[in-house]
Amino acid sequence: MKKRQPTFGKHNLKQALLLSSAIAVGSSAANAAAANSAPPLEDQLEEIIVSSAFEGKKLGESILGATILTQDEILRRLNGTIGETLRTQPGISSTFFGQGASRPIIRGLGGDRIRVLDNGIGSIDASSNSPDHAVAVEAALAERIEILRGTAMLMYGSSAAGGVVNVIDNRIPSVAPEDGFDGAVRYGYTTVDEGHEFSAAFNALLNEGSDGTKIILHGDYFYRETEDYDIPGFAESARQRALEEEEEHDEDEEHEDEEHEEEEEIFGTLENSAVETKGGSGGLSFLFDNGFIGFNIRTLDSLYGVPGGHGHHEHDEEEGEEHDEDEEHEEEEEELVSIDLDQTRYDLMGEFSGDWGWFSKAKFRFGYSDYTHTELEGDETGTVFSNEGWEGRLDLVETGSDNWSGATGIQIRTRDFSAIGEEAFVPPSEMSQFGIYTVKEYTTGNWRFDFGGRFEHTSYDVESIGIERNFDGFSASAGAGYDLSEEAFFGVTVFRTERAPATEELFANGPHLATDAFEIGNPDLDMETALGIEATFNYATGPFSFVANAYYTSYDDFIYEVGTDREEDELQVFEFRANDAQIFGLEARAELHAGTYNWDGVGEVDVHFDGQFDFIEADLDRGGNDELPRLPPASFLVGVEATSQLFDLRTELEYFGKVSDVSEFELPTDSFAFWNAYFTIRPFDNKELSFEVRATNITDSTGRQHTSFIKDFAPLPGRNIRAAFRAAF
């Protein structure tokens, strides 16, 4: 295998700017650039869900807990990874593993319980296996992101037991561009990491037949490059430094004292946090009177540092050899870890409408991915992860009636996964999964009733250790919603879900250098069963809008990973265990329209105040400490925004609470607050050109994400000024 030297900061910015200028001259927006401001909450409640069987439902009339981000809000919150881009949404946290890898956490659940979808099917990568593995989905090109909670797993499988993040882009166009061509280009610069980001996309009408058939060409490209990012103080937390000093004192080894003093000098900039990512896609769509079909080929190439990662530990067979080569081994252990990720993906998508008796529309998605990432220790190959897989789904939308609607579908996915190297913590395995679901909705008067079910079969074959496991699961939900008035809606859903254990939960058994842990799975784990209830309330009238979701879930055999007091290969042992558990929480968001004012030279300016809050608690039914590891803290966000045709101005305060009640071998996390500000100006009435300045963490405060494995070694970035422009034609 050819190894790639991890060198950051080598991109020729001049070439990127020349490319952006060429595209700006010769193309126009695949996505029209509207005002870079979030729509009022009342308007957001009118948004139509487009994911799978939920298609056509208004967000404010859905019993399902959901959040929709339009392109404008995505670009405002854009922050490298999908996890950090979504981190400020109610009920959402992230696994933050530096700027290269961050996966969403929904209501305290992550890993295999959260599915990140690419236009309705899986990302087909290795991101759910470990928090240092990046998600192979690019938010910079997204038109829309839908976050579906609770019973969304009926459509997307038991791996979506905690929720779904569906990233929807325009790589396979379903409508023809106006005037035969549209496109967009965007460039941004960030001060905290001297980062450059560029993205561009276009759609072009190649041919239009006499029968109305159209052929659309799509192309896109993105590039992101950063240096190590700035931090307000020490990389290690005060608690971690105190713990290390205590251990050094107990061991009383002078050379280790000196070594740790050097580590504590990591101050002001987080070592090994640089990122270089690029990718692009191209494809064709064929549009017909009753639907469309299209295909797309995409590549992704990313090289990113893993903060806090350690080089491999040498174990010599001959006694005394370690002492003879002590200095050499210490040097090897200090090698920085980076990840070189490559993915080639092929997608096929289509939708057709017709009169087929019971069904009126068929929607199908198919994706195949060849994914590889290599964990590098300096410039040496450590472990190579490979995931070759495909996923397909067919959703049949029922003809229904004035009162009835529904959908039925099937989903199939397979993967051939391997990790090869001295520190491969998961053995090679083959997984296949088949699921069939149906959901129905009945409306009468002010009442709305939902119910559905899913059967799923999952099988694992691990030839290297001679183990096969098969799981059959059934999940069901039922809900009722009532329109209290034209302004208010209330709904309740009850559900019972079953989830098959993930590959790493079953079969992990080895050192994982990026997380600095020796991970051990349990091949005897059984199905994880959840019984829960969720209530939603929406209210929107005049100047005030309010949304709240409350939930409670009781788990039998909840699977989680926890640290132990044992060591293997000089690494702390982390085990996957199963215990009964309860999780409950609340998410709420409110907005007040404070009025419309006329400013000389500007025109009408709308002023809005908004706020959101989320809170989660969880308990494990086990002896001793009953805290769930890495549970998100309570948080809130308050903001004020002024919007007009010429500009948008917003300032906000994010607050994350202190975490004192922690699991064993986990350190508490201090509270922190970030003050942010956003300013966008559109010098032309058609809004096709906009300039943005965004300031985050203005006070340069230290923030540590409690949900992150490396929160005591890698704080969130310090003060950052982002300048960007985007143009659409």
N, C-alpha and C positions, 0 to 999 in steps of 0.2 A: 504493500500500500504506500502510495506517495504521501509523505508528511508535509504539512504546510507550516512554514515558519510564522509564528504569531507576531506580526509586526503591525502596530497600530499607527495611525496618523500618516499613512503614505499616500492617501488619495489626493489626486490632483484636482483641487477645487476649481481651478480655471476651466478644466474640461467639463465639470458639472455645470458651471454657469453658462458656458457656451452651449451645452446641450439644452439647458432650460430655455435659453434665448431662442434656439432653433425651433424648439417645440412650441414656444409661445408665438413665434411668427407663423409657423406652419400648421398649427392645430388649435383646437378650442375645447371647451370643457365637456368632459364626460359627465361631469356633475356641475350644474350651474352653481356659481358661488353666490350664495345669498348672504344676508347679514350674519356676522359671526357672533350671534347671541342665541342663547337658549330660548325657545318659545315659552310664553307664559304657561304655568302649570295647568290652567284651564284648557288651553289649546293642546297641551300634551295629553290630557285625558281623552281628547277626541282623536288621537293618533290611532291608526288601524294596524293591528298586529298582522304580520305577513308570514310568520313561521308556521309551516306545516299545517296541522289540523286547526290551528288557532286563527288561520287566515280569515280576515274580514271582521274580526271582533274589535270593537272600540276598547281602548285601554281602560277607560272609565266605567265600562259596563261589563268588565270581565271579572269573574270570580277568581281567576288565576292571578297570583301575585306577579307583576311584570313591570319592567322599566324599559323605555325605548329612548335611545340616543339617536338624534338625527345627525347628519353630517356636520352641521355647524357646531353642535355641542361636542362631537368627537374631536374636531380640530381644535376647539378651545382647550379640551382636557388632554390632548395628545401628549404622551410622555414616554415615548420609546416603545415600551412593552404593552401588551394588552392588559396585564394586571395593573400596572401603574396608571394607565389611561382610565380605567374604570374605578380606581380606588376611592374616589370621592362620592360614588353613588350610594344611596341608602342600603345598608345590609351587606355592602361589598368591602372586602379587604383584599390583601394580596400576600403572596409568598415571598415577596421581595428578596431576590438573590443578586443584588447589584443591578446595573442598567441593562444587562444582557438577558436576564431571565426573571420573569415575574408572572405568576399565574393567578387568576382570580380565585378568591375564597368567598363563598356565598353562605351567609348565616353560620359562619364558623366551620363550614365544611369545604374541603379541598380535595386535591389528588384525584382519585378515580371516581369520586362522587360528583364531580363537576365536569360536564362535557363542554369543551370549547369547539364550536362548530364553524365550519367554513361553508357558507351558503347552504346550511341544512344538513351537512354530513361532517364527520369528525375531521380533526386536523391531521390525523394519521401520523403522529410523531411519537416522541418518548416523553412528553412534558408531564404526563400524569405519574410517571415512575419516580421522579425525584424533583424537588423544587429548584435545583440548579439547571434543569433542562428547559430550554426556551420553548415557547409555543410557536409553532410554524404558521402563524397567522399574523398578517400585517394590518394594524389598525389605520395606518396612514392613508390607505386606499379605500377604506370602508365608507359606504354611503349611509349605513345604518347599523346599529347594534341593538339586538333585543336580548334582554336578560329575563329569563323565565324561571320562576321558582316553583317549589312544591311539586305538583302533579305533572309537570312537563315531562317527567321521566316516562310517562305512559307512551309518549311518541318517540322518545329518543333513547330509551333503554335504561337499565339499572345503573349504568355508569353516569347517569344524569340524576341520581337520587337526590342530590342536593340542589340541583339547578342546571340551567343551560345558558351559555353565552353564545348567541348566534351572530357571527360577523357576516354582514351582507354587503357584497360589493357588486361592481358592474362588469366583472370579468367575462360573464356570458350575458350579453344584453338581451333583454326581452322586449324592448321597444326600439324603434328607429330614431336616430338623432334628428332633431329639427334642422332643416336646410341641408341635410345629408352629412353633416360633420359637426362634432363637438369635442371639446377636450378641456383639460385643466392642467395647471402647473403650480407647484408650491415649493418655496425655499424658506428654510429657517436656520437661525443661528442661536446657540445657547452659550452663555458666559460661564456657567458653573463647570463645564467640561470642555469648553472650546469646541462645541459640537456643531456639525453641519448636517442638515437634513434636506433631501430633495425628493420630490415625487411628481410624476406626470402620468396622464392617461388620456386616451382618445378613443372615440368610436367613429367609424366612417362607413357610409352607405356605399357598398361596392356595386350593387346591382339591384334593380327593381323590375320584376317581371310583369307581364301584362295581366297575370292572374293575381297580382298583389303580393306575390312572394318577394321577400327582401333578403339580401345577404349583407350582414354587418361584420366589419372587421374591428376587433378590439386589440389594443396594445397598452401596456403600462410598464413603468419602471420606478423604482425607489432606491434611495441610498441614504444610509445614516452612518456617521462616523463621529466618535467622541474620544477625548483623552480621559485619563483618570479624573473623577469628579471631586470637587472641593467639598470639604466638610467643615463644620464650625469648630471642632476641637479634636480630641483624640479619637482614633478609630475604635479602640476598645472602650467599653463602658467603664465607669468608675467601679461598679460592682465586679466586673470581670478582672480589672487590674488589681483590686483588693484581694480577690480570690487567688490570683496567680502569686501575689506577694506572700500570701499565707502559705501556699504550697511550697514556694521557694524557701521560706524560712524553715518549714518542717523538714525539707530535704537537705537544707544546709549545704548546697553545692554551689560553689562560687561561680563556676563557668556558666551555670544556668541563670544565675542572677544577672550576669552581664548580658546574656542573650535576651532575657526578657526586658531589660532596660532598653535595648535596641528596639524591640517590638513596640514598646510604649511610646517611642519617638515618632510613630506613625501619626502625624498630626497635620491637620489642614487639608490634606488630600488623601483620598482612599486609594491605596495601592492596588493595582491589578483590577481596575474597574472600567477599563476602556472597552469600546465596542466598535466593530465595523461590520455593517450588514448591508447587503444589496440583493436585489431580486427583480424579477419582471415576468410578464406573461404575455401571451398572444393567443388569439383564437378567432373563431368564426361563429356567427349565429345565423340561423335561417328562420325567418319570421313568416308565418302563414296567417290566414284569416282566423283560424281557430286555435292558434298557439305558436309555439316556437320550439326549436331544438338547437343546441349549440355545444361546442367543445372548447376547451382551453388547456394550454400547456404552461406550467409555471415553474420557475426555478427560484430557490432561496439559498443564499450563502451567507453565513454569519460566523464571525470570530469574536468571542468576548471573554474577558477575564472573569474569574470566579473569586471574588474577595473572600479572604479567610480560608481558601482552599490550601491544602498541604500536599507536598510531594509524597511519593510512596515511601513506605518504611521497608528497609532492607532487612532480611533475616538470613544470616549466613549459616551454612550447614556445619562448618568447621568451627569448633570452639576456639575463641580467642581472635578470630579473624576480624570481628567487629571492633575490638580494641586496637588492632593494628591499623585499621583504616578509618578510625573514628572521625577524623576531620573530613575525609572524603564523603562519608555518609551524612554528616551534618549538613554538608553543602547540598547533597542531593535532597535531603528532607526540606530544605528551604526553597526548592524550586517552586515557582508560581504555577498555578493551575489555570489553564484556559480551555475553552471548548470551541472546536471547529465543527460547524453544523452545515450539512448540505442536504437539500431535499429537491427532488424533481417530482412534480405532481401532474396528473392528467385527470381532467374533469369533464363529465358529460351531464347535461341538464336539459330538461324539456318539460313543457306543460301543454296539454291539449284539452279543449272543451268540446263537448258533444252531448248528444242525447243517447245515453247508453242504459236506459231503463233506470236502475237503482242509482247509478252514478252519473255525474255531470262534468266532472273534471278529473284528469289523471296528471299527477306530478311525479316525475322521477328524477333522482339524483344518483350519480355514480362517480366515485373518485378512487384513483389508484395512486399510491405514493411509494417512492423509493427513498428512504430516509436513512442518513448516517450521521452520527456525530462522534467525534474523537476527543477524549479528554487528554490534553497535552500537559506534561510536566516539563516546563521550560520549552525546549524544542523536541522533546522526546515523546513518543506515543505511549500513553498509559493504557487506557481502555477504550475500545471501539464499540459503540452501541449502534445496532442496525435494526430497522423496523421496516419491513416490506409488507404492505397490506392494502386492502381495498375495502370499501364500504358502498353499499347500494341501498336505496330505499324507494318504495313506490307508495304514494299516498293517493287514495281514491276518495274524492269529495262527493258526498251523496247529494242526489237531486233535492231531497228534502221537500218541505212545504212551508206554508206561512208560519207554522209553529215548530216544525222539526228541522234539524240540520245535523250533520255529522260527517265523520270521515273514518275510513278503515285503511290500514296500511301494513306493510311488511318491511322489515329492515334486516339486512344481512351484512356482517362484517367479519373479516379474518385478518390475522396478522402473524407474521413469522418474525419473532423478536429474538435478538441475541446480544450478549455483552461479552466481548472477548478481550482478555488481558489479565495481568496479574491481579488486578483489583476489580474484577467483574463481580458485582454483588448479586446479580440475578442470573440464573442459568438460562441457556437458550430454550425457548418455548414456542409452541404454536397454539394460537387461540382462535376459536371460531364461535360466532354468536348469531343466533337466529331469533327474531322477535316478531310477533304479530299483535296489533293493537286495534281497538275501536273506541271512539268517543262519540257521544251524542249530546245534543242540547235540545231542550224543550222549553218554549216560551208561551206563557199564557197570562194576559193582562200585565200586571207589574212584576210577575214572577218569572224567574229563569232557573232552570234546573240543568245541571251537567252531571254526566256519569260516564265511566269508561273503564276499560281493563286492558291488561297486557300480559301475554305469556311470553317467556323468554327462556331459551336454552343456551347455556354457555359451557364450552368444553376447553380444557387445557391438556396439552400433551407435552411432557418434559422428558424427552427420550434419554437425556444424559443421566438422570437419576431414576429413570424407570417409573415415573408417576403419571397417572392420568386422573383428572378430576372432572366430573360432570355435575352441573347444577341446573335445576329446573325451578324457575321462579314465576310467581303470579302476583301481579299488582293491580290494585283497583282504587278508584276514587269516586266520590259522589259529592255534589255541591248544590247549594240553593242560594239564589240571589234575589233581592227585592228592591225595586225602585221606590224608595221612600217618598220621593217627589221628583220633579224634573231636575232638581239640583243635587239630590243625594241618592247614593246606592250603597247597599250593605249585602255582603255575601259571606257564606261559611262553607268550607270544604273539609271533608274528612277523607282520609286515605290510609291505605295499608300497602306498603311496598316491600319488595324483597330484592336484595342485591347480592350477586355472586362476588366473592373476594377477588381482588385484583392479583395480577401476576406477582408483584413484589410482596404483597401481603402474605401470599402462600409460600413462595419459593426463595425469597431473598436469603442469602447466606454468604456474606463476604464483606470485605472492606470497601467503602465508597469514599474515595479520596476527596471529592469536592465537598461533601458534607462532613468530612472528618469523623465518620462513624463506621462501626461494624454492624451491619444491618442483618437481622435474623427474622425470617418469616415463620409461618406455622402452616405446614401443608395439611393439617387436620381441621382448619377453620371451616365453619359451616356458613350457611346463608345469613346475611345480616337483615333483620326484619324491623321495619319501622311502622308504628301506628301513630297517626298525627291528626291535628286539626288546625286550620288556619282561618282567620277572619279578616275581611277587608272592608274598608269604609272609604268612600269617595264623596266629596262635597265640593261643589263649585257654583258660586253665584256672585254676580256683581264683581266687586273688587277682591273677593277672598276665595281661595281654593285650598283644599286640604285632602291628603291621602294618608291612610294608616293601614298597616298590616301587623297582626299579632299572630303568633304561631306557637304550638307546643307539639313536640315529637318525642315519643317513647321508643327506645331501641332495645331489641333483644340481640345480644351478641354484636354490639357495636365494635367495629375494628378500628384500632388506633395504634400509633407508634409512640413508644415512650423510652426514655433513657433508663439505663440500669447502672448499678455500681460495679459491673464487671468490665473487664477489658480483654480485647483480642487484638493481636498485632499492634499493641500500643494504642489502640483506639477504643473509645467508649462504646459499649454494646448497646444498640437500640433494637428493641423487640416489637413485633406486631402482636398485639393481644386482643382479646375479645371480652367485653363485659357489657352488662346492661347499662343503659345511659338514658338521660333525659336532657333535651335541649329546648329552651323556650326563649322568645325574644319579641321585640317590638321595633318596627320601622315607621317613621312618620315624616311627612313633609308638608309644609304650608307656604303659601305665597299671598302677599297683599299688594294689589295695584294701588299705589299711593297717589295716582293722578297723572294727567297729561298737561304739560306746560308748553307754552310758546316762547322760544328763545330767539332773540333777534339774530338773523343770519344762519340759524340752524333749522328753525321750524319746530314742529311738534316733538316733544321729548316725553317718553313714557318712563315713569319711575316705579320700580318694583322692589319690595323687600321679600326675602325668602329665608327659610330655615329648614333644617332637617335634623333628625335624631335617630340613632339606632342603638340598640342595647341587646345583649345576648348573655344568657347564663347556661351552664351545662354542668351536669353532675354524673360521675361514674359510680356504679354500684359495686364498689370493691372495698376491701379493708384498707384502713389507713387513708392516705391522701386520695381524695375523690375528684380532683380537678382535671379537666381535660387539657392536654398540652396545647400551647400556642393558640389560645382562644382570643378572638379580637376584643379589644376594650370597648367600652361605651364611647361614642363619639357624637359630635354635632358639628354643623356647619351653618353659619349665618352670613347673609350677603345682601348687598344693595346694588341695584343695577339701573342704569339710565340708557335707553335705546332711542335711536332716531334714524332717519334716512342717511345721515352723514356719518354718524359715529355710534359706537357702543362703549360704555364705561361701566366697569364692575369692580367692586372690592368685596372681599370675603374673609372670614376667619374660620379656620379648621381647628377643632380641638379633639384630642384623643386622650382618654382617661388613663389613670395609673392602673397597672395590673399588679396587685399585691398577692392575691391568692393564686399560686402557681403549683404545677405538678412537681414531682420529685425531679431533681437534677435540672431544674429550670430556674433562671433568675428572674426576679421581678423587673418590671419596666416602668420608668417614670412617665408621667403625663407630659404632653407637649402641645404647642399650638403653632400653626403656620398662618401668617397673614399674606394674602395673595391679592394681586390687582391685575386687571385686564383692560386694555384699550385697543379698539379697532376703529380705523377710519376708512371710509369708502369715498374717495374724491369724486366719483362719478355717479350719476343718478341710477344707472343700470346695475350697479353693485357688482360688476364683473371684475373689478380690481379692488383688493383690500390690503391694508397694511396693519399688522398687529404687533403690539408690544405687550408682553406678559411678564409680570414679576411675581415669583413664588418664593415663599419663605423669606419675606423681605427683612425680617429681624434677624436672619441668620441663626435660627434656633436649632438646637440639636433634637432630632426626632428619631426614635427607634421603633420599628414596626414589630410589635410583640409576636405577630404571626410568622415572623421570619426565623429560620434556623440560625441565621448569622447575625441576629439583631445586636448581639453584644460585641461584634467585630466590625459591623458595617452599618453606620447610621445612614439615614436618608440624606440626599444632597442638601447642601447649604443654599445660601441666597443665589437665585438664578434669574437672569434677565433673558428673555427670549424675544427675538425680533424675527418677524416672518412676513412674507408677502405671498399672495396667491392671485392667480388670474384665470379667468374663464372666458371662452370665446364661442 
